[in-house]
Amino acid sequence: MTDDLAERLIDAQVAFSKRQLLDPGLFHTFVTEEVDGALRDASGLTLGEVVTPQMIKDTAIKFAVNMPLEGSIPELVGEIAGRLYRHPVNDAVHLTDVLDTRTFDELADAIGDMDVVRRVVREVIDSPVTVDVCVEVVTHAVDSAVLQGRSASEAGVRGLLAGALARLATPVLPAIETGVEKLTRTGAAFVLRSAGEESDNALVGSAHELWRNRSDDSVGRFRELVTADDVEDFVVVIFEFWKSFRETEYFRTLLGEGVDHFFDKYGDTSLVDLISDLGVEREDLVEEGMRFGLPIIAHLDERGLLDGILRRQFVPFYHSPEFRAVIDDL
């Protein structure tokens, strides 16, 4: 008697649940009531009451540090990057369709006015390394010019003159390099010091000029500079850096500090106010529940899986001592 009643009740509850989940109107009512109930309960709970900072840190470490990056993840990112690179929309859309000139000008001016940009520019200009780079470029150019002159194959007087000058310069090349280095170092230092006062305006002005010269180009113009192989190499470099960086104590410290700050700010905040501060409202929860819930549940039913899912939820109770105790007391 009890077993037969249990099976009939299970069948009835499965049928009721399927009707509630598959009918759009009933499902909307179900989702709305569940969302409202969850938010009502969450309004009386704070973040600090339901989870601890250490729990969040452990989860963050698990996925940011310990989760393997081998296999399909780098491959998938590389494939997506390559697909975006090749997408024909890049050739159909112009730069001004993405960012109009007025917005670009405002953005460039805002970036140029940032103190950090000015500090970085001055750091570069004042750095001895910058002068060294200028000297290296010029001396390399001198060496290349001499070598090219020595191997010049151009016919006529011009070729003979270039070869003769190069051969004459070869024995005294070290002295020439020393002189060029001194002259370049002095000149570069002077130019950089002189440019220091106007460097910010010059950079912003260059950005404006570059934009005006290129704003009518298609977005796909970047392919002239960046190849598909470059994109693949960039993805590999990023993943290799991330694999190394995430294992450092430095990253773990920053990650932990970020979690601590989040709890300092929101630990005493109700869960409802927290998700609202993060931009998620009641209407969003209902909308997404309807967007994904209905088609997924309908597909599960079409595949004959929904009954089994529901029965797994109900059968344990109807076969439990608690259910038999209630029946025996009737």
CORNORJO-V158210 format. One record per pair of residues at least 4 apart in sequence whose ideal C-beta (glycine too) atoms are under 6 Angstrom apart, sorted by the first residue. I is the first residue (numbers start at 1). GAP is how many residues later the second one is. Records with the same first field share a line. If there is no record, write none. Layout:
I: GAP, GAP
This chain:
2: 322, 325
6: 312
9: 309
10: 304, 305, 308
13: 301
14: 293, 296, 297
17: 293
18: 4
19: 4
20: 6, 10
21: 6, 276
27: 267
31: 255, 258
32: 254
35: 250, 251
38: 4
39: 233
42: 229, 230
43: 227, 229
45: 4, 5, 226
46: 222, 224
47: 219, 220, 222, 227
48: 219
51: 4
53: 206, 207, 210
56: 203
57: 199, 202
60: 4, 195
61: 4
62: 4
63: 4
65: 181
69: 4, 174
72: 4
74: 165
77: 158
78: 154, 157
81: 150, 154
85: 143, 146
89: 4
90: 129, 130
91: 127, 129
93: 4, 126
94: 124
95: 120, 122
96: 4, 119
99: 4, 5
101: 114
104: 107
108: 96, 99
111: 6
112: 88, 92
118: 82
121: 78
122: 4
124: 6
125: 67, 71
131: 54, 57, 58
134: 54
135: 46, 49, 50
138: 46
139: 38, 41, 42
142: 38
146: 20, 23
149: 13, 14, 17
150: 16
152: 7, 10, 11
154: 4, 5
155: 4
157: 4
172: 4
180: 4
181: 4
184: 4
195: 4
198: 4
201: 4
211: 4
217: 4
222: 4
226: 4
241: 4
242: 4
245: 6
246: 5
262: 4
263: 4
266: 8
269: 4, 5
275: 5
280: 4
283: 4
289: 4
292: 4
293: 4
300: 5, 6
301: 5
311: 4
317: 6
318: 5
